[in-house]
């Protein structure tokens, strides 16, 4: 009898502390408590996973998207887990020289991190922060262009950060600064 009581107490305690799961498209953060989990219950992010290729300005980008569970802790009282996409990329010039490559980073340190599906137009939003390029940052969105889901439309807008004097490209005009990501491009699944 004592063992049954202990097992029941353990199960009750565990069930009370179980993480509450909500669909990925829950848009009102006030709807769920701290340490909840926005889970990709419909497996929507799986369609984006894989390597994608595109060309722009005599450069070729290979970007690999992967779904991970990520702890969003920007607001401690509202911190939660969420399934997101992370992106790692390699950019080559016309001669095959590597211009940018962050494919060896861990998923937690990926420079592209997904945010959510936009309620307005169903596009997936992301942010880009690059500490190696003087904290260059920006945001964008991706969406499929066809029903076969083999092409993605990529739209990116770079923030115009204040560059301090220690930055290696301080003083250069915007046209001569590093351009690791395209602004608008169609990516094809590889």
C-alpha positions in Angstrom: 0.0 0.0 0.0 2.9 2.3 0.9 4.4 1.8 -2.6 1.2 2.5 -4.3 0.8 5.7 -2.4 4.4 6.8 -3.3 3.9 5.9 -7.0 0.6 7.9 -7.1 2.2 10.9 -5.4 5.1 10.7 -7.9 2.8 10.6 -10.9 0.7 13.4 -9.6 3.7 15.6 -9.0 5.2 14.9 -12.4 1.9 15.6 -14.2 1.5 18.9 -12.4 4.9 20.0 -13.7 4.5 18.7 -17.2 5.2 21.3 -19.9 2.1 22.8 -21.5 2.1 22.4 -25.3 0.5 24.9 -27.7 0.4 24.8 -31.5 3.2 26.7 -33.3 0.7 29.2 -34.7 -0.4 30.5 -31.3 -0.1 34.2 -31.8 -1.1 35.7 -28.5 1.8 35.2 -26.1 -0.5 36.0 -23.2 -2.4 32.8 -23.9 0.2 30.5 -22.4 2.2 30.5 -19.2 6.0 30.7 -18.7 7.9 27.6 -19.8 5.3 26.5 -22.2 6.2 24.9 -25.5 5.1 26.2 -28.9 5.4 22.9 -30.8 5.3 22.3 -34.5 2.3 19.9 -34.1 1.5 20.0 -37.8 5.1 19.5 -38.9 5.0 22.6 -41.0 8.7 23.4 -40.5 9.8 20.0 -41.9 9.0 21.3 -45.4 11.6 24.0 -45.1 14.4 21.7 -43.8 17.2 20.9 -46.1 19.7 22.7 -48.3 18.6 25.5 -50.6 20.6 27.3 -53.4 20.4 30.7 -55.1 22.5 33.2 -57.0 22.7 37.0 -56.8 25.3 39.6 -57.7 27.8 37.0 -59.0 27.5 35.0 -55.8 26.0 31.7 -54.9 24.5 30.9 -51.5 23.8 27.5 -50.0 21.7 27.7 -47.0 20.6 24.8 -44.8 17.5 25.1 -42.6 17.0 22.8 -39.7 14.2 22.6 -37.1 15.2 22.7 -33.5 13.6 23.2 -30.1 14.8 26.6 -28.8 14.4 28.3 -25.5 13.2 31.9 -26.0 14.2 33.7 -22.9 14.1 37.4 -23.9 11.4 38.1 -21.4 12.1 36.0 -18.3 8.5 36.1 -17.0 7.3 34.9 -20.4 10.2 32.6 -21.4 9.1 29.5 -23.4 10.4 26.8 -25.7 9.5 26.9 -29.4 10.2 24.9 -32.5 12.1 27.2 -34.9 14.2 27.0 -38.0 17.9 27.8 -37.8 19.9 28.6 -40.9 23.5 28.1 -41.7 25.0 29.3 -45.0 28.0 29.3 -47.3 28.5 32.0 -49.9 30.8 31.5 -52.9 32.0 33.9 -55.6 32.0 33.1 -59.3 35.4 31.4 -59.0 34.3 29.1 -56.1 36.1 31.1 -53.4 34.4 31.0 -50.1 33.2 34.5 -49.0 31.2 33.5 -45.9 30.8 30.2 -44.2 29.1 29.5 -40.9 28.1 26.0 -41.5 30.3 24.6 -38.7 28.4 26.6 -36.0 26.3 24.8 -33.4 22.6 25.1 -33.9 22.3 27.3 -30.8 24.8 29.7 -32.3 23.3 29.8 -35.8 23.3 33.3 -37.2 19.8 32.9 -38.7 17.0 32.1 -36.3 13.4 31.7 -37.2 10.7 33.5 -35.3 7.2 32.5 -36.4 4.7 32.3 -39.1 3.2 35.7 -39.8 -0.6 35.7 -39.2 -1.0 38.3 -41.9 0.4 36.5 -44.9 1.6 33.0 -43.7 5.3 33.7 -44.4 7.9 32.5 -42.0 9.9 35.3 -40.3 13.5 35.1 -39.3 16.3 37.3 -37.8 20.0 37.5 -38.7 22.7 38.6 -36.3 26.3 38.2 -37.2 28.8 39.0 -34.4 31.7 38.2 -36.8 30.6 41.2 -39.1 30.4 43.8 -36.4 27.0 42.6 -35.3 25.4 43.1 -38.7 21.7 42.3 -38.3 18.5 42.2 -40.2 15.2 40.4 -40.6 13.3 38.7 -43.3 10.8 36.1 -44.3 10.6 33.0 -46.5 7.7 31.4 -48.3 7.1 28.8 -50.9 6.5 29.9 -54.4 5.1 26.7 -55.8 2.8 23.8 -54.7 5.7 21.3 -54.9 7.5 23.3 -52.3 10.9 23.1 -54.1 11.4 26.9 -54.3 11.4 29.5 -51.6 11.1 33.3 -52.0 13.6 34.9 -49.7 13.2 38.6 -48.7 15.7 40.2 -46.3 16.1 43.7 -45.0 19.4 44.6 -43.3 19.4 46.9 -40.3 21.7 49.9 -40.7 23.6 49.5 -37.4 25.9 52.1 -36.1 29.4 50.8 -36.8 32.0 51.8 -34.2 35.6 52.6 -35.1 36.8 49.1 -34.1 34.8 47.5 -36.9 36.9 46.4 -39.8 34.6 48.0 -42.4 34.1 51.3 -40.5 34.1 54.3 -42.8 33.3 52.3 -46.0 30.3 53.3 -48.0 27.3 50.9 -47.8 28.1 49.6 -51.3 31.5 48.4 -50.2 30.5 46.7 -46.9 30.3 42.9 -46.7 27.1 41.5 -48.2 26.6 38.0 -46.7 22.9 37.6 -47.5 20.8 38.5 -50.6 18.0 41.0 -50.2 15.5 39.2 -52.6 16.1 35.8 -54.2 14.5 32.6 -55.2 16.1 29.6 -53.5 15.8 26.1 -55.0 15.8 23.0 -52.9 18.9 20.8 -53.5 
